[in-house]
Amino acid sequence: MPVIRRNIVPLRYSDPSVVAYVRSPSDWMVSNCGWIRGREGVLLVDTCGTERDTLDLVSDVRKYSTVEMPLTLVLTHAHGTHHNGAGVALRNGGRILAAPTAVPIIRSGPQCNEEIFDCANWGKLEAPRPESVHAVIEPVEVDLGGVVVEVVPFPGTAHTDGDLVLFEPRTGTLFTGDLLSVGSTPFAVHGSIPGWLTALDWLDKMFPDVRTFVPGHGGLSHPGSFPVAVLRTYLHWLLDATAGAGTPDFAELATIARRRWPTWTVPERHIGNLLRAHADQHGERLASAEAIRAIRDAAGGKIDLDALLGLGKS
């Protein structure tokens, strides 16, 4: 069974204390988190998909901060990999910030996605208190005491219809959520390929002073490694590959994608992304259940998260 590693990467030690929490190897339900600490509070970026992983995350956060410090949890989007642990993280109080369209999903509680996953060890996952979840309609600054963090929603549909990012200007650290994935196949089923391309242009324009990208999945990156350009190339390819009239051979195109990006993890996502791209540019509605079934079939059946994450069967 794989061993999921938690790599705590301090990008700055003193105020502001900025830490990237990089989880690898990148796979289903394995995503990055992070936190920023000021003199008076801690801001946590995203949670994990299971109770155990979220408790480990919160324990690590508290090692680097005063236990009594109030916790602000910012959720970059409403996928279970990132928000399932929201109620767990806030068991001792705190507040949640999220994009407006993500708020009702987060309030409704964790997503176990039984149509694609087999898992007996989610743990005790609960919904956060509804009143603790607040919508970020426009850019806001969160003052943690001598440390100000910018929380900025993307005004459109990209990876999902409710993405936001966080920027800590003194260190030049941008937590992108899943607007960026490094070495991991993106997941576009619940979003828009043209909208995602617009979001990448928006990142370039809004945050010209980025020194470190903390992507939703994969290793830390820097502007010189062109993470935005790599993703942009892939998204353009999806549109080009599905531009013709008629229904393409999605399975064959997915095989081509695997060959073009052979080192990317979770390649079964390619076929779902191709379905999304085809629907986007041909004015069709994509049923997410159809795309998820195609991904599940490409993976050889339901994904056994207990085995994938090294969890014992209960």
C-alpha positions as a Markdown table, in Angstrom:
| # | Residue | x | y | z |
|---|---|---|---|---|
| 1 | Met | 0.0 | 0.0 | 0.0 |
| 2 | Pro | 1.2 | 3.5 | -0.7 |
| 3 | Val | 2.5 | 5.7 | 2.1 |
| 4 | Ile | 1.0 | 9.2 | 2.0 |
| 5 | Arg | 3.7 | 11.6 | 3.2 |
| 6 | Arg | 3.0 | 14.9 | 5.0 |
| 7 | Asn | 5.8 | 17.4 | 4.2 |
| 8 | Ile | 5.7 | 20.5 | 6.3 |
| 9 | Val | 7.5 | 23.3 | 4.3 |
| 10 | Pro | 8.0 | 26.5 | 6.2 |
| 11 | Leu | 8.2 | 29.3 | 3.7 |
| 12 | Arg | 8.9 | 31.8 | 6.5 |
| 13 | Tyr | 9.5 | 31.0 | 10.2 |
| 14 | Ser | 8.7 | 34.3 | 12.0 |
| 15 | Asp | 5.7 | 36.7 | 11.5 |
| 16 | Pro | 4.3 | 36.0 | 9.1 |
| 17 | Ser | 4.7 | 32.3 | 9.6 |
| 18 | Val | 3.7 | 30.7 | 6.3 |
| 19 | Val | 3.7 | 27.0 | 5.9 |
| 20 | Ala | 2.8 | 24.8 | 3.0 |
| 21 | Tyr | 1.5 | 21.4 | 3.9 |
| 22 | Val | 2.3 | 19.2 | 0.9 |
| 23 | Arg | 0.8 | 15.8 | 0.8 |
| 24 | Ser | 2.1 | 13.2 | -1.7 |
| 25 | Pro | 2.1 | 11.2 | -3.8 |
| 26 | Ser | -0.7 | 13.3 | -5.3 |
| 27 | Asp | -3.8 | 11.1 | -5.9 |
| 28 | Trp | -7.5 | 10.9 | -5.2 |
| 29 | Met | -8.3 | 12.5 | -1.7 |
| 30 | Val | -4.6 | 13.6 | -1.4 |
| 31 | Ser | -4.4 | 17.4 | -1.6 |
| 32 | Asn | -2.3 | 20.2 | -0.3 |
| 33 | Cys | -3.1 | 22.5 | 2.6 |
| 34 | Gly | -1.3 | 25.1 | 4.5 |
| 35 | Trp | -1.5 | 27.8 | 7.1 |
| 36 | Ile | -0.4 | 31.3 | 7.9 |
| 37 | Arg | 0.1 | 32.6 | 11.5 |
| 38 | Gly | 0.1 | 36.1 | 12.8 |
| 39 | Arg | 0.4 | 37.4 | 16.4 |
| 40 | Glu | -3.3 | 37.0 | 17.0 |
| 41 | Gly | -4.7 | 34.3 | 14.8 |
| 42 | Val | -4.1 | 31.4 | 12.4 |
| 43 | Leu | -5.5 | 31.0 | 8.9 |
| 44 | Leu | -5.8 | 27.4 | 7.7 |
| 45 | Val | -6.0 | 26.8 | 3.9 |
| 46 | Asp | -8.3 | 23.8 | 3.2 |
| 47 | Thr | -8.6 | 20.6 | 5.1 |
| 48 | Cys | -8.4 | 16.9 | 4.2 |
| 49 | Gly | -10.8 | 14.3 | 2.9 |
| 50 | Thr | -10.9 | 12.1 | 6.0 |
| 51 | Glu | -11.2 | 12.7 | 9.8 |
| 52 | Arg | -7.8 | 11.1 | 10.6 |
| 53 | Asp | -5.9 | 13.2 | 8.0 |
| 54 | Thr | -7.7 | 16.4 | 9.1 |
| 55 | Leu | -6.9 | 15.7 | 12.8 |
| 56 | Asp | -3.2 | 15.2 | 11.8 |
| 57 | Leu | -3.3 | 18.5 | 9.9 |
| 58 | Val | -4.8 | 20.4 | 12.9 |
| 59 | Ser | -2.3 | 18.8 | 15.2 |
| 60 | Asp | 0.5 | 20.0 | 13.1 |
| 61 | Val | -1.0 | 23.5 | 12.8 |
| 62 | Arg | -1.2 | 23.7 | 16.6 |
| 63 | Lys | 2.4 | 22.7 | 17.0 |
| 64 | Tyr | 3.4 | 25.8 | 15.2 |
| 65 | Ser | 1.0 | 28.2 | 16.9 |
| 66 | Thr | -0.6 | 29.0 | 20.2 |
| 67 | Val | -3.5 | 26.6 | 20.9 |
| 68 | Glu | -5.8 | 29.4 | 22.0 |
| 69 | Met | -5.4 | 31.4 | 18.8 |
| 70 | Pro | -8.7 | 31.7 | 16.9 |
| 71 | Leu | -8.8 | 29.7 | 13.7 |
| 72 | Thr | -10.0 | 31.0 | 10.3 |
| 73 | Leu | -10.4 | 28.3 | 7.7 |
| 74 | Val | -10.4 | 29.3 | 4.1 |
| 75 | Leu | -11.7 | 26.7 | 1.7 |
| 76 | Thr | -10.5 | 27.2 | -1.9 |
| 77 | His | -13.5 | 25.3 | -3.4 |
| 78 | Ala | -16.2 | 22.8 | -2.5 |
| 79 | His | -14.6 | 19.4 | -3.4 |
| 80 | Gly | -14.5 | 16.9 | -0.6 |
| 81 | Thr | -10.8 | 16.4 | -0.8 |
| 82 | His | -10.5 | 20.0 | 0.4 |
| 83 | His | -13.6 | 20.6 | 2.6 |
| 84 | Asn | -14.6 | 17.3 | 4.1 |
| 85 | Gly | -12.7 | 18.0 | 7.3 |
| 86 | Ala | -14.2 | 21.5 | 7.8 |
| 87 | Gly | -16.4 | 20.4 | 10.8 |
| 88 | Val | -13.5 | 18.4 | 12.3 |
| 89 | Ala | -11.1 | 21.4 | 12.0 |
| 90 | Leu | -13.6 | 23.7 | 13.7 |
| 91 | Arg | -14.7 | 21.4 | 16.6 |
| 92 | Asn | -13.1 | 23.9 | 19.0 |
| 93 | Gly | -14.6 | 27.0 | 17.2 |
| 94 | Gly | -13.6 | 29.3 | 14.4 |
| 95 | Arg | -15.0 | 30.5 | 11.1 |
| 96 | Ile | -15.0 | 29.5 | 7.5 |
| 97 | Leu | -14.6 | 31.7 | 4.4 |
| 98 | Ala | -15.6 | 30.3 | 1.0 |
| 99 | Ala | -16.8 | 31.5 | -2.4 |
| 100 | Pro | -20.6 | 32.2 | -2.4 |
| 101 | Thr | -21.6 | 29.1 | -4.5 |
| 102 | Ala | -19.4 | 26.9 | -2.4 |
| 103 | Val | -21.1 | 27.9 | 0.9 |
| 104 | Pro | -24.3 | 25.7 | 0.6 |
| 105 | Ile | -22.2 | 22.7 | -0.4 |
| 106 | Ile | -19.9 | 23.2 | 2.6 |
| 107 | Arg | -22.8 | 23.7 | 4.9 |
| 108 | Ser | -24.4 | 20.4 | 3.7 |
| 109 | Gly | -21.4 | 18.5 | 5.0 |
| 110 | Pro | -18.8 | 16.0 | 3.7 |
| 111 | Gln | -18.9 | 14.4 | 0.3 |
| 112 | Cys | -18.1 | 10.7 | 0.2 |
| 113 | Asn | -18.7 | 10.3 | -3.6 |
| 114 | Glu | -19.9 | 6.7 | -3.4 |
| 115 | Glu | -20.4 | 6.6 | -7.1 |
| 116 | Ile | -16.6 | 6.5 | -7.6 |
| 117 | Phe | -15.0 | 5.6 | -4.2 |
| 118 | Asp | -15.1 | 2.6 | -1.9 |
| 119 | Cys | -14.1 | 3.7 | 1.6 |
| 120 | Ala | -15.0 | 2.3 | 5.0 |
| 121 | Asn | -12.7 | 4.6 | 7.0 |
| 122 | Trp | -13.8 | 8.2 | 6.4 |
| 123 | Gly | -14.0 | 8.5 | 10.2 |
| 124 | Lys | -16.4 | 10.8 | 12.0 |
| 125 | Leu | -16.9 | 13.6 | 9.5 |
| 126 | Glu | -19.5 | 16.2 | 10.4 |
| 127 | Ala | -20.8 | 19.4 | 8.7 |
| 128 | Pro | -19.6 | 22.6 | 10.2 |
| 129 | Arg | -22.0 | 24.8 | 12.0 |
| 130 | Pro | -24.0 | 26.7 | 9.3 |
| 131 | Glu | -23.5 | 30.1 | 10.9 |
| 132 | Ser | -19.7 | 29.6 | 10.9 |
| 133 | Val | -19.6 | 29.5 | 7.1 |
| 134 | His | -19.3 | 32.9 | 5.4 |
| 135 | Ala | -19.3 | 33.9 | 1.8 |
| 136 | Val | -16.5 | 35.9 | 0.2 |
| 137 | Ile | -18.2 | 37.9 | -2.5 |
| 138 | Glu | -15.2 | 40.2 | -3.3 |
| 139 | Pro | -11.6 | 40.4 | -2.3 |
| 140 | Val | -11.1 | 40.7 | 1.5 |
| 141 | Glu | -8.1 | 41.1 | 3.7 |
| 142 | Val | -7.8 | 38.9 | 6.8 |
| 143 | Asp | -5.8 | 40.6 | 9.6 |
| 144 | Leu | -4.1 | 37.9 | 11.8 |
| 145 | Gly | -2.3 | 40.5 | 13.9 |
| 146 | Gly | 0.6 | 42.1 | 12.0 |
| 147 | Val | -0.1 | 39.8 | 9.1 |
| 148 | Val | -2.6 | 40.6 | 6.4 |
| 149 | Val | -3.7 | 37.8 | 4.0 |
| 150 | Glu | -5.6 | 38.6 | 0.8 |
| 151 | Val | -8.5 | 36.2 | 0.1 |
| 152 | Val | -9.7 | 36.6 | -3.5 |
| 153 | Pro | -12.6 | 34.8 | -5.3 |
| 154 | Phe | -12.3 | 34.2 | -9.0 |
| 155 | Pro | -15.3 | 36.0 | -10.7 |
| 156 | Gly | -16.5 | 33.1 | -12.8 |
| 157 | Thr | -16.4 | 29.3 | -13.3 |
| 158 | Ala | -13.0 | 27.6 | -13.7 |
| 159 | His | -12.1 | 24.5 | -11.9 |
| 160 | Thr | -15.5 | 24.8 | -10.2 |
| 161 | Asp | -18.1 | 27.5 | -10.1 |
| 162 | Gly | -16.7 | 28.7 | -6.7 |
| 163 | Asp | -12.9 | 29.0 | -6.6 |
| 164 | Leu | -10.8 | 31.4 | -4.6 |
| 165 | Val | -7.2 | 31.9 | -3.8 |
| 166 | Leu | -5.1 | 33.3 | -1.0 |
| 167 | Phe | -2.0 | 35.5 | -1.3 |
| 168 | Glu | 0.5 | 36.4 | 1.5 |
| 169 | Pro | 2.3 | 39.4 | 0.0 |
| 170 | Arg | 5.3 | 39.6 | 2.3 |
| 171 | Thr | 6.5 | 36.2 | 1.2 |
| 172 | Gly | 4.9 | 36.2 | -2.2 |
| 173 | Thr | 3.1 | 33.0 | -1.5 |
| 174 | Leu | -0.1 | 32.1 | -3.5 |
| 175 | Phe | -2.3 | 29.3 | -2.4 |
| 176 | Thr | -4.1 | 28.5 | -5.6 |
| 177 | Gly | -6.4 | 25.6 | -4.6 |
| 178 | Asp | -7.0 | 23.4 | -7.7 |
| 179 | Leu | -6.7 | 26.3 | -10.1 |
| 180 | Leu | -3.2 | 24.9 | -10.3 |
| 181 | Ser | -2.0 | 21.2 | -10.2 |
| 182 | Val | 1.6 | 20.3 | -10.6 |
| 183 | Gly | 2.4 | 16.8 | -11.9 |
| 184 | Ser | -1.2 | 15.7 | -11.3 |
| 185 | Thr | -3.9 | 15.5 | -13.9 |
| 186 | Pro | -6.4 | 18.4 | -13.4 |
| 187 | Phe | -10.1 | 17.7 | -12.8 |
| 188 | Ala | -12.4 | 19.8 | -14.8 |
| 189 | Val | -15.7 | 17.9 | -14.7 |
| 190 | His | -17.4 | 20.4 | -12.4 |
| 191 | Gly | -16.0 | 23.5 | -14.1 |
| 192 | Ser | -15.4 | 25.1 | -17.5 |
| 193 | Ile | -12.3 | 24.7 | -19.7 |
| 194 | Pro | -12.6 | 28.2 | -21.3 |
| 195 | Gly | -13.4 | 29.6 | -17.9 |
| 196 | Trp | -10.3 | 27.9 | -16.4 |
| 197 | Leu | -8.1 | 29.4 | -19.1 |
| 198 | Thr | -9.6 | 32.8 | -18.2 |
| 199 | Ala | -8.7 | 32.1 | -14.6 |
| 200 | Leu | -5.1 | 31.4 | -15.5 |
| 201 | Asp | -4.9 | 34.8 | -17.2 |
| 202 | Trp | -6.5 | 36.3 | -14.2 |
| 203 | Leu | -3.9 | 34.8 | -11.9 |
| 204 | Asp | -1.1 | 36.2 | -14.0 |
| 205 | Lys | -2.6 | 39.7 | -13.9 |
| 206 | Met | -3.8 | 39.8 | -10.3 |
| 207 | Phe | -0.7 | 38.3 | -8.7 |
| 208 | Pro | 2.4 | 39.5 | -10.6 |
| 209 | Asp | 4.6 | 39.3 | -7.5 |
| 210 | Val | 4.2 | 35.6 | -6.8 |
| 211 | Arg | 7.4 | 33.9 | -5.6 |
| 212 | Thr | 5.9 | 30.5 | -4.6 |
| 213 | Phe | 2.8 | 28.7 | -5.8 |
| 214 | Val | 1.2 | 26.2 | -3.5 |
| 215 | Pro | -1.0 | 24.2 | -5.8 |
| 216 | Gly | -4.0 | 22.2 | -4.8 |
| 217 | His | -2.1 | 19.0 | -5.8 |
| 218 | Gly | 1.6 | 18.3 | -6.4 |
| 219 | Gly | 4.8 | 20.0 | -5.4 |
| 220 | Leu | 5.5 | 23.6 | -4.8 |
| 221 | Ser | 6.4 | 25.6 | -7.8 |
| 222 | His | 7.9 | 28.9 | -8.9 |
| 223 | Pro | 7.1 | 31.3 | -11.8 |
| 224 | Gly | 10.3 | 30.2 | -13.5 |
| 225 | Ser | 9.1 | 26.6 | -13.8 |
| 226 | Phe | 6.0 | 27.9 | -15.7 |
| 227 | Pro | 3.3 | 26.0 | -13.9 |
| 228 | Val | 0.6 | 28.2 | -15.3 |
| 229 | Ala | 1.9 | 27.8 | -18.8 |
| 230 | Val | 2.0 | 24.0 | -18.5 |
| 231 | Leu | -1.6 | 23.9 | -17.4 |
| 232 | Arg | -2.6 | 26.4 | -20.1 |
| 233 | Thr | -1.1 | 24.1 | -22.7 |
| 234 | Tyr | -3.1 | 21.1 | -21.5 |
| 235 | Leu | -6.4 | 23.0 | -21.4 |
| 236 | His | -5.9 | 24.3 | -24.9 |
| 237 | Trp | -5.1 | 20.8 | -26.1 |
| 238 | Leu | -8.4 | 19.6 | -24.6 |
| 239 | Leu | -10.3 | 22.2 | -26.6 |
| 240 | Asp | -8.3 | 21.5 | -29.8 |
| 241 | Ala | -8.8 | 17.7 | -29.5 |
| 242 | Thr | -12.6 | 18.0 | -29.2 |
| 243 | Ala | -13.2 | 20.9 | -31.6 |
| 244 | Gly | -14.4 | 19.0 | -34.6 |
| 245 | Ala | -18.0 | 18.3 | -35.5 |
| 246 | Gly | -19.5 | 15.0 | -34.4 |
| 247 | Thr | -18.6 | 12.9 | -31.4 |
| 248 | Pro | -14.9 | 12.1 | -31.0 |
| 249 | Asp | -13.5 | 8.9 | -29.8 |
| 250 | Phe | -13.0 | 10.0 | -26.2 |
| 251 | Ala | -11.2 | 6.8 | -25.1 |
| 252 | Glu | -8.6 | 7.2 | -27.9 |
| 253 | Leu | -8.1 | 10.9 | -27.1 |
| 254 | Ala | -7.6 | 9.9 | -23.4 |
| 255 | Thr | -4.9 | 7.4 | -24.5 |
| 256 | Ile | -3.2 | 10.2 | -26.5 |
| 257 | Ala | -3.3 | 12.4 | -23.4 |
| 258 | Arg | -1.6 | 9.7 | -21.3 |
| 259 | Arg | 1.2 | 9.6 | -23.9 |
| 260 | Arg | 1.6 | 13.4 | -24.0 |
| 261 | Trp | 1.7 | 13.7 | -20.2 |
| 262 | Pro | 3.1 | 10.3 | -19.1 |
| 263 | Thr | 4.3 | 11.4 | -15.7 |
| 264 | Trp | 1.0 | 12.9 | -14.4 |
| 265 | Thr | -0.8 | 11.0 | -11.7 |
| 266 | Val | -4.5 | 10.1 | -11.8 |
| 267 | Pro | -4.6 | 9.9 | -15.7 |
| 268 | Glu | -8.1 | 8.4 | -15.6 |
| 269 | Arg | -9.2 | 12.0 | -15.2 |
| 270 | His | -8.3 | 12.8 | -18.9 |
| 271 | Ile | -11.5 | 11.3 | -20.3 |
| 272 | Gly | -13.7 | 13.3 | -17.9 |
| 273 | Asn | -11.8 | 16.5 | -18.9 |
| 274 | Leu | -12.3 | 15.7 | -22.6 |
| 275 | Leu | -16.0 | 15.2 | -22.1 |
| 276 | Arg | -16.1 | 18.6 | -20.3 |
| 277 | Ala | -14.2 | 20.3 | -23.1 |
| 278 | His | -16.5 | 18.9 | -25.8 |
| 279 | Ala | -19.6 | 20.0 | -24.0 |
| 280 | Asp | -18.2 | 23.5 | -23.3 |
| 281 | Gln | -17.5 | 24.3 | -26.9 |
| 282 | His | -20.4 | 22.6 | -28.5 |
| 283 | Gly | -23.1 | 24.2 | -26.3 |
| 284 | Glu | -24.0 | 20.9 | -24.7 |
| 285 | Arg | -24.8 | 20.2 | -21.0 |
| 286 | Leu | -22.5 | 17.7 | -19.4 |
| 287 | Ala | -24.0 | 15.4 | -16.9 |
| 288 | Ser | -21.4 | 15.1 | -14.2 |
| 289 | Ala | -22.6 | 11.6 | -13.4 |
| 290 | Glu | -21.7 | 10.5 | -17.0 |
| 291 | Ala | -18.2 | 12.0 | -16.7 |
| 292 | Ile | -17.6 | 10.3 | -13.4 |
| 293 | Arg | -18.7 | 7.0 | -14.8 |
| 294 | Ala | -16.2 | 7.4 | -17.6 |
| 295 | Ile | -13.5 | 8.2 | -15.1 |
| 296 | Arg | -14.4 | 5.2 | -13.0 |
| 297 | Asp | -14.3 | 2.9 | -15.9 |
| 298 | Ala | -11.0 | 4.3 | -17.0 |
| 299 | Ala | -9.7 | 3.5 | -13.5 |
| 300 | Gly | -10.8 | -0.1 | -13.8 |
| 301 | Gly | -13.8 | 0.3 | -11.5 |
| 302 | Lys | -14.5 | 2.0 | -8.2 |
| 303 | Ile | -11.4 | 3.4 | -6.5 |
| 304 | Asp | -10.5 | 1.7 | -3.2 |
| 305 | Leu | -9.6 | 4.6 | -1.0 |
| 306 | Asp | -8.8 | 2.4 | 2.0 |
| 307 | Ala | -6.1 | 0.7 | 0.0 |
| 308 | Leu | -5.0 | 3.9 | -1.8 |
| 309 | Leu | -4.6 | 5.9 | 1.5 |
| 310 | Gly | -3.3 | 3.0 | 3.5 |
| 311 | Leu | -6.4 | 2.8 | 5.7 |
| 312 | Gly | -7.3 | -0.5 | 7.4 |
| 313 | Lys | -10.6 | -2.0 | 6.6 |
| 314 | Ser | -13.1 | -1.7 | 9.4 |
